[in-house]
Amino acid sequence: MRVLSPLDKLLSAADSAMRTLAAPAASARRQPQPTQQAAPLSAADKALSGALMRVNHVGEVCAQALYNAQALATRDPGLQAQLDEASREETDHLAWTQARIQDLGSHRSYLNPLWYAGAFAIGWVAGRIGGDKVSLGFVVETERQVEAHLKSHLDRLPANDLASRAVVAQMMVDERHHADMAQQAGGMALPLPARLLMKAAAKVMTTTAHRI
């Protein structure tokens, strides 16, 4: 495995940021599809689904930022490879949610650069100052909260939006896997104040992204 210099890592992180924010996402896996055909969505249902998928897309933008920052911060090549692999799977989610937003005639969040910058800063601090165990613990808690958030979206999505439901269901499976992997790799449990702060920040992000 080639050892990257600090400049190489920085340039790679910048490239990832530009790809996430400015380039169309491409998935390595086929987008999940419903097993049956549903009735057409009403205008109100399209608007609701579009807003919910925009929120999910923002979550994937933040996931890219977090994983890229943590991979930049760690000095462990094995952990860096694990974070890079998780980031590639999250790219699938980015592409899937982007495709659903387009199908629904909606738009991505106009604040995506802000969400990316904030998540990147949090991920880098967790990895560089907290260390690998804290960084992995942050992954565990983040993915657990995202899984719960996606579950709530399955309750809110229109019953006949089977295409969005198929995407969200697969995303839940992947997020659970990422959390389990990080925990098995030695992620430590974060203190309650940190978990509550993460929930509060996520609430601000999801509420804002639902509208903007």
C-alpha positions in Angstrom: 0.0 0.0 0.0 1.4 3.4 -1.0 2.0 5.7 1.9 0.5 9.1 1.1 2.3 12.3 2.2 0.4 15.0 4.2 0.1 17.0 1.0 -1.3 14.0 -0.9 -3.9 13.4 1.8 -4.9 17.1 1.8 -5.3 17.1 -2.0 -7.3 13.9 -1.9 -9.6 15.4 0.7 -10.1 18.5 -1.4 -10.8 16.4 -4.4 -13.4 14.4 -2.4 -15.1 17.6 -1.3 -15.3 18.9 -4.8 -16.7 15.6 -6.1 -19.3 15.5 -3.3 -20.5 19.1 -3.7 -20.1 19.8 -7.5 -20.0 16.6 -9.5 -22.9 14.1 -10.1 -22.5 11.2 -7.8 -22.0 7.7 -9.3 -22.9 4.6 -7.5 -21.0 1.3 -7.7 -24.1 -0.7 -6.8 -27.5 -0.7 -8.6 -30.0 1.6 -7.0 -32.6 -0.4 -5.0 -35.8 -0.8 -6.8 -39.4 -1.5 -5.5 -40.7 -5.0 -6.1 -44.0 -3.8 -7.3 -45.5 -0.8 -9.2 -47.2 1.9 -7.3 -49.8 4.5 -8.1 -48.5 7.9 -9.3 -47.7 10.4 -6.5 -49.8 13.5 -6.0 -48.1 16.9 -6.0 -48.3 17.0 -2.2 -46.7 13.6 -1.9 -44.0 14.5 -4.3 -43.2 17.6 -2.3 -43.0 15.7 0.9 -40.9 12.9 -0.5 -38.6 15.4 -2.2 -38.1 17.2 1.1 -37.4 14.0 3.0 -34.9 12.7 0.4 -33.2 16.1 0.4 -32.6 15.7 4.1 -31.3 12.2 3.5 -29.0 13.6 0.7 -27.6 16.2 3.2 -26.9 13.3 5.6 -24.8 11.6 2.9 -23.0 14.9 2.2 -22.1 15.0 5.9 -21.1 11.4 5.9 -18.7 12.0 3.0 -17.2 14.9 5.0 -16.9 13.0 8.2 -15.3 9.9 6.7 -12.9 12.0 4.6 -11.9 14.1 7.6 -11.4 11.1 9.8 -9.3 9.3 7.2 -7.2 12.4 6.9 -6.7 12.7 10.6 -5.8 9.0 11.4 -2.3 7.8 11.4 -3.4 4.1 11.2 -3.3 2.8 7.5 -5.8 0.1 8.4 -8.3 2.4 9.9 -7.8 4.8 6.9 -8.7 1.9 4.5 -11.8 1.0 6.6 -13.0 4.7 6.5 -12.3 4.9 2.8 -14.4 1.7 2.2 -17.3 3.1 4.2 -17.0 6.4 2.3 -17.3 4.5 -1.0 -20.5 2.8 0.2 -21.9 6.2 1.3 -21.2 7.5 -2.2 -23.8 5.0 -3.4 -26.3 6.6 -1.0 -25.3 10.0 -2.2 -26.1 8.9 -5.8 -29.3 7.2 -4.9 -30.8 10.1 -3.0 -29.7 12.5 -5.7 -31.5 10.4 -8.3 -34.7 10.3 -6.2 -34.6 14.1 -5.7 -34.4 14.6 -9.5 -37.1 12.1 -10.1 -39.4 13.9 -7.7 -38.7 17.3 -9.3 -37.1 18.7 -6.1 -33.6 20.1 -5.4 -30.6 19.4 -3.2 -30.0 21.6 -0.2 -28.6 25.0 -1.1 -26.6 24.9 2.1 -24.6 21.7 1.2 -21.2 23.5 1.3 -22.0 24.6 4.9 -23.1 21.2 5.9 -19.9 19.7 4.4 -17.6 22.1 6.1 -19.2 21.7 9.5 -19.1 17.9 9.3 -15.5 17.9 8.1 -14.4 20.0 11.0 -16.1 17.8 13.5 -14.7 14.6 11.9 -11.2 16.0 11.8 -11.3 17.1 15.5 -12.7 13.8 16.6 -9.9 11.9 14.8 -6.9 14.2 15.4 -7.6 15.3 19.0 -9.7 12.4 20.3 -7.7 9.7 18.6 -8.8 6.6 16.7 -11.0 5.1 19.5 -13.0 8.3 19.8 -13.1 8.7 16.0 -14.5 5.2 15.7 -16.9 5.8 18.6 -18.1 8.9 16.7 -18.8 6.7 13.7 -20.8 4.3 15.8 -23.0 7.0 17.3 -23.4 8.9 14.1 -24.5 5.7 12.2 -26.9 4.7 15.0 -28.5 8.1 14.9 -28.7 8.0 11.1 -30.3 4.6 11.2 -33.0 5.8 13.6 -33.5 8.9 11.5 -34.0 6.8 8.4 -36.5 4.6 10.2 -38.5 7.7 11.0 -38.5 8.6 7.3 -40.0 5.2 6.5 -42.9 6.2 8.7 -43.3 9.6 7.1 -42.8 8.8 3.4 -46.0 8.4 1.4 -47.2 4.8 1.4 -47.1 4.7 -2.4 -43.6 6.1 -2.8 -42.1 2.7 -3.1 -39.0 3.9 -5.0 -37.9 6.2 -2.1 -38.8 3.5 0.4 -36.6 0.9 -1.3 -33.6 3.3 -1.2 -34.1 4.3 2.4 -34.5 0.6 3.5 -31.1 -0.3 1.9 -29.5 2.7 3.4 -30.6 1.6 6.8 -28.9 -1.8 6.3 -25.7 -0.2 5.2 -25.6 2.3 8.1 -26.1 -0.5 10.6 -23.2 -2.4 9.0 -20.9 0.7 9.3 -21.8 1.1 12.9 -21.1 -2.5 13.7 -17.8 -2.4 11.9 -16.7 0.6 13.8 -17.7 -0.9 17.1 -15.8 -4.1 16.3 -12.7 -2.1 15.4 -12.6 -0.6 18.9 -14.9 2.4 18.9 -15.5 3.7 22.4 -18.9 4.7 23.7 -19.2 8.5 23.7 -20.3 10.3 26.9 -24.0 11.3 27.1 -23.3 15.1 26.7 -21.6 14.4 23.4 -24.4 12.1 22.1 -27.0 14.8 23.1 -25.0 17.5 21.4 -24.8 15.4 18.2 -28.6 14.9 18.3 -29.2 18.6 18.7 -26.9 19.4 15.8 -28.6 16.8 13.6 -32.0 18.3 14.5 -30.9 21.7 13.3 -29.5 20.3 10.1 -32.5 18.1 9.3 -35.1 20.9 10.1 -33.2 23.4 7.9 -32.5 21.0 5.0 -36.2 20.1 4.9 -36.9 23.6 3.7 -33.7 25.0 2.2 
